[in-house]
Amino acid sequence: MKREADTIHDATDEVDDLLPEYDFSGGVRGKYYRPGKTTIRMTIDEDVARYFYSAELLNAALRQLIAEGRAPEPRDDASGS
C-alpha cells in the first residue's frame, strides 16, 4: 500500500518546474557552505557596535568571557531555540 507521502513524491517527480533559462551546468555544489560556522543574526546596540564592529572582534570578546567563566550557561538543546 502506498503512503500519501509516496504519492506526493511521485507526482512531483513528473513535473519539471525549472524554466529553460535556468542553467546550473557551471554551478559549484556547496560553494558558500562553511562547515563549523553557523550564521546567527542579532542586533547589537550602537554603543556596543562602536567597539565591536566586526564578527571577529565580537567573537574574540565572547570567547574571552567564556574562558574566564563569566559567560551564561550554554543551552542544552542543539536547535538553538
C-alpha contacts under 8 A as a table, 3 or more apart, distances in Angstrom:
res1	aa1	res2	aa2	distance
2	K	6	D	6.21
2	K	7	T	6.88
3	R	6	D	5.28
3	R	7	T	6.57
4	E	7	T	5.12
4	E	8	I	6.29
5	A	8	I	5.12
5	A	9	H	6.05
6	D	9	H	5.03
6	D	10	D	6.05
7	T	10	D	5.12
7	T	11	A	6.19
8	I	11	A	5.14
8	I	12	T	6.30
9	H	12	T	5.26
9	H	13	D	6.30
10	D	13	D	5.23
10	D	14	E	6.84
11	A	14	E	5.58
11	A	15	V	7.11
12	T	15	V	5.38
12	T	16	D	7.96
13	D	16	D	7.40
18	L	22	Y	6.71
19	L	22	Y	5.73
20	P	23	D	7.39
23	D	26	G	7.57
24	F	27	G	4.98
28	V	31	K	5.62
30	G	33	Y	4.98
34	R	37	K	5.85
44	I	48	V	6.52
44	I	49	A	6.44
45	D	48	V	5.45
45	D	49	A	6.22
46	E	49	A	4.88
46	E	50	R	6.31
47	D	50	R	5.47
47	D	51	Y	7.40
48	V	51	Y	5.57
48	V	52	F	6.16
49	A	52	F	4.85
49	A	53	Y	5.14
50	R	53	Y	6.08
52	F	55	A	7.53
52	F	57	L	5.51
52	F	58	L	5.32
53	Y	57	L	7.03
53	Y	58	L	7.57
54	S	57	L	5.44
54	S	58	L	6.39
55	A	58	L	5.14
55	A	59	N	5.93
56	E	59	N	5.20
56	E	60	A	6.11
57	L	60	A	5.17
57	L	61	A	6.27
58	L	61	A	5.23
58	L	62	L	6.19
59	N	62	L	5.11
59	N	63	R	6.00
60	A	63	R	5.15
60	A	64	Q	6.22
61	A	64	Q	5.12
61	A	65	L	6.42
62	L	65	L	5.09
62	L	66	I	6.26
62	L	71	A	7.72
63	R	66	I	4.95
63	R	67	A	6.11
64	Q	67	A	5.03
64	Q	68	E	6.14
65	L	68	E	5.13
65	L	69	G	6.22
65	L	70	R	5.13
65	L	71	A	5.40
66	I	69	G	5.14
66	I	70	R	5.94
66	I	71	A	4.93
67	A	70	R	7.67
68	E	71	A	7.81
75	R	78	A	7.73
75	R	80	G	7.41
77	D	80	G	6.21
77	D	81	S	7.45
